[in-house]
Amino acid sequence: MNKIIYSLLLLLGVNTIASAQELYMPRNIKQAYVNGTRDKSGAPGKHYWQNKGVYNIQLAVNPPNRKVTGSETISYVNNSPNTLKTIVLRLIVNLHKYQAPRSGYVSKNFLTDGITIDTLVINGEALKFNNDVGTLSHVVLPKPLQPKDSLQLQISWHYDLSVQSGREGMLDSTSVFMAYAYPRVSVYDDYNGWDALDHTDRVEFYSDFNDYNVSVTVPKNFVVWGTGDLQNASEVLQPDFAKRLQQSYTADSVMHIATLDEMQRNVVTRQNNTNTWKFKATHIADVTFAASSHYVWDAASVIVDSSIMRRASVQAAFNDTSTDFHHSVAFSQNALGWFSHQWPGVPYPFPVMTAVQGFADMEYPMMVNDGSVGDDLGFAQLVQDHEIAHTYFPFYMGINESRYAFMDEGWATTFEYLIGIAEKGKETADNFYKKFRVTKYIFDPSTEEDQPIISMSNQVSGMGYSNNSYGKASLSYLAVKDLLGDKRFRKCLHAYMDNWHGKHPIPWDYFYSFNTAAGENLDWFWNNWFFSNNYIDLTLSEVKQTGKSIKVKITNTGGFAVPFDVIVTFRDGSTATHHQTPAVWKANTKATVLDLAVKKEVTAVRLDGNLFMDANAKDNSWKK
């Protein structure tokens, strides 16, 4: 009888331990797995679906007038199993309204009257639109949209670009950056339904994969750069300049498509009163456009897929006085080639990448908007590397940045570090990463810094948001890379990216994809890094030498399963380094005892986490 009770208690204990390792999952996420839209293999479930729009957009702008006018036709397909009685329209530039909720202070030059919807027609029926709204509007459909059916929206609108340029706005009196310039249907997905979070400026975006045909009309002598393939270069550029652009698509060296002198002499574009530049992009999260009458234009290309020798066009638009931007195309060539062949090692999926000199240090599909930093070419390259790395997260993978910013910012930070090693050497890359990504987090004792990474990004503020999204998340990715080793990590990363390319992954899809590809349940690691209030702090508690071995007891005061080095110093002054992967914490995340072989008398032992900086390094050393 006692043996039976003991066996039952033991079984219960084992189940309790196993249960403790299961990942927390909100009720709506659980339901997605029950419904079969997601699968615990990490792949999309057999019932996975996502909605889609086909956008035909016409935009017009006439700087220095800040007014943008637009019209569009949207064919929106409801692939969900649900009948939709409403749709949610996103009006992101309403962030500029005086009364809009924002996550921080803005100057008067940031403020405008927002967007005005002039007409809204759904399936041929004109609807009255209430323009007294924020960055989203719930629109009751004249007739419910049935599953597998579609509807047609026709919208016309106008708005003023803000004088102060952030992610979009006026770059100068005759240069504009038109991001989020069109009303769009918000995402309707399998776990939240309508994405109805107001955009408040800090957290970023969540978009469906749509098809776009966009026309941008500007006065003569303005060049337009945009997301997608330029469809009509010969119609908007003078023949010599159209030829240069065409040649740049296969050029290895940087070409000057249009110099400052040529722009000032008004010889670059066709001399019609206006020119309409046409762009096309398919299955992509967003489209963005810039225009200027005086920005210079450089271009080249780079091989991004060596298996078929596919090239991507690399372009830059900037003020001729910006020292760093004269290197922008070369920076992009290096970044696209490296990201495509090294980490993540997935060929750049788009036909073009354009860097525009602005103020945002911000990513968009096929474009980045970066500020000039003058002569600091190293930092300029790093910023551009980071923004281009976002190609993969959130654009190759349709990340919900509004809720899970760590799913894209953490990866961009990681790739920024890895390419930095190749560009500047490991010591320089390590030092920058620690200074820029870790120091403010690890030496800030406030409790907000220790919120779980899984926390909703729109509910974490200040440095808590920044560290969860960038530094802590990146450290978690580097920790699992150390845990698995490069070969298995690459296999897992590619499996995750293959599973969710062009789709909408959530954190659990990442966790389960890695578990399956690794052939190992890593839930203990995900729990430790993503669902805890842990931080980084190891304590070297005890060292004992017995003959040719030492026992090193380490207490994990902060709790994170971090890699670290044990650096042993011998009486003769020589040293030995013993690297420990995060696997050392799998059995017990609170403490471990290492049994290390040594050949000589040990006089000192030190723990060094390198990038995994310790909150209290004073207790990381022992001396005999």
Residue, then its C-alpha position, 0 to 999 in steps of 0.5 A: m500500500n505504501k509503495i502504491i501511494y509512494s508511486l502515485l505521489l512520485l507520478l504526481g510530482v513528475n506531472t507537476i514538474a512537466s506541467a510547470q514547464e508548459l508554456y503559458m498561453p492566453r485563452n484566445i491563443k489556446q483557441a487558435y490551436v483548438n481550432g487547428t489554425r495553428d499547430k504545436s509542431g510550429a507550422p500553420g495548422k490545417h485550418y490556417w487562413q489569412n485575409k487579403g486585399v488587392y489595392n489600386i492606389q492613386l496618390a498626388v502631391n505638389p511640394p512645397n504644398r503639403k497636401v496629399t490627395g488620394s483615391e483607391t479601390i480595394s478588393y478585400v477577400n474574407n478567407s476566414p470562416n466567419t461572417l464579417k458585419t463590420i470592417v476596421l479601417r486604419l488611418i495611421v496619419n491621424l496620429h498627427k491630430y491634435q486630440a490623438p492619443r500618443s505615447g509621448y510629447v510632440s511639437k506643434n510642427f508634428l500636428t495636423d488635422g489628420i486625414t479626411i475621408d471624402t468618399l467611401v463606397i462599399n459594393g457600390e453603396a455610398l456611405k457617410f463617413n465620420n471623420d471624427v476618429g483616431t487611427l482606426s474606424h469601425v465601419v458597419l457593412p451595408k451587407p455582411l461579408q460571408p466567408k470566402d466572399s469579397l467586397q469592393l471598397q472605393i475611397s478618396w481622401h486628403y491630408d497634409l503632411s506634417v512639417q516635422s518629419g517622423r516616420e513620414g512627413m516633410l523632409d524639407s520644403t521640396s522633399v516628402f516621405m509618404a508612409y502610411a499615406y492610404p487608408r487600409v483594412s486592418v488585419y482580421d486574424d485567427y486569434n484576435g479577430w479585428d486588430a483594433l489597437d490604436h496606433t499611438d506612435r511608439v509601438e509599430f505595425y501589423s499588416d496583411f500581405n496585400d497586392y499593390n498597384v500604386s501611381v504617384t503623381v508629382p510635378k516635373n523635376f521631381v523623382v519618386w522612389g517607392t516600394g516595388d518595381l517601377q513600371n514606367a521608367s521610360e515615361v517619367l525619366q529622360p532617356d539617358f537617365a532611364k538607361r542609367l537606371q536600367q544599367s544599374y540593375t546589373a551593376d556591381s559598382v555604384m552609379h550616379i543615376a542623377t547628380l545634384d547638378e543634373m537635378q538642378r538643371n532640370v534634365v532628369t525627368r520628362q518635362n510634362n507639367t506632372n509625371t505619374w510614377k507607377f509601382k507594383a508589388t505583390h504579397i507584401a505588408d505595405v507600400t511607401f514613397a518618397a519624392s524630391s526635386h533635389y535629392v541625388w540618386d545613386a544605385a547599383s545591384v547585388i547578387v542575393d540568391s547565388s543559386i540562380m544569380r538573382r540580383a536586387s537593385v540597391q538605391a539611395a536618395f539623399n542630400d548631396t551634402s550628406t557625407d555618410f549617404h554617399h556610402s549608402v549604396a555600398f552599405s546596402q550592397n554589403a548588408l543584402g549580400w551578407f544577410s542573404h548568404q550568412w545570417p539569416g541566410v535567406p535570400y533577400p526576397f524583394p527586387v529593390m532596396t532604397a535608402v532615403q535620407g530622412f529622420a526616422d531610422m525606420e524600416y518599410p518594405m523595400m525602403v529605409n528612412d534613416g537620418s544622416v550622421g555626418d562623418d560617422l560612417g561606422f554608425a551610419q552603416l550600423v543603423q542602415d544594417h539594422e533597418i535593412a535586417h527588418t526585411y525578414f522580421p516583420f516583412y518576410m514574416g508578418i509580425n504583429e509588432s503592435r503586440y509582440a515587438f520583440m519578434d522583429e526588433g530583437w531579431a534585427t538587433t541580433f542580425e545587426y550584431l552578427i553583421g557587425i562582427a563581419e564588418k568591424g571585428k568581434e571586439t568592436a561589435d561586442n563593445f558596441y552591443k554591450k554599450f548600446r543594447v545591454t548597459k542601460y537595461i542591466f544596470d537599471p534596478s527598476t522593476e519595469e526592466d524585469q517584466p517578462i519579454i512576452s508582455m504585450s508591447n503596447q502595455v509596457s512603456g519607456m525603457g521597459y518597452s525598449n529593453n524587452s523589444y531590443g536588448k533582452a529579446s536579442l540576448s534570448y536569441l543569442a542564448v538559444k544560438d549558443l545553446l543549440g550551436d550554429k548548425r542546429f540554430r540555423k536549421c531551426l531558424h530556417a524551419y521557423m521562417d519557412n513555416w511562416h514566410g508570408k504569414h502571421p506568426i505569434p510567439w508560440d509559433y516561434f517556440y514550437s517551430f524551434n522545438t520541432a526542428a531541434g528535435e528537443n523540447l525547449d520549453w524550459f528555455w522559453n519559460n525561463w527567458f520569455f515568461s519570467n521576471n528574470y534578469i542576468d546575475l550570476t554569483l560564484s559561490e564556492v570553489k574547491q580544488t581536489g587534485k586535478s579537478i575543481k568544483v565550482k558552485i554558481t548561484n543563478t541569482g538573476g535567474f536567466a539561463v545564460p551562457f558564460d565562461v569560467i576563466v581559471t587562473f593557475r599559480d604560474g599565471s596561465t589561464a584556461t577558459h571553460h565555456q558553458t552553454p545555457a544547457v547548464w541550467k536545464a536541470n536546475t535554473k537556480a544553481t549548478v556545480l561544475d566539475l572542471a579538469v585542471k592540471k595545475e594549482v588554481t589561484a583564481v576563478r572568474l565568471d565572464g558573460n561577455l554580452f550577457m552582462d552581470a548586474n553585480a559583477k563584484d561576486n563573480s570572482w574567487k581568489k585562493 
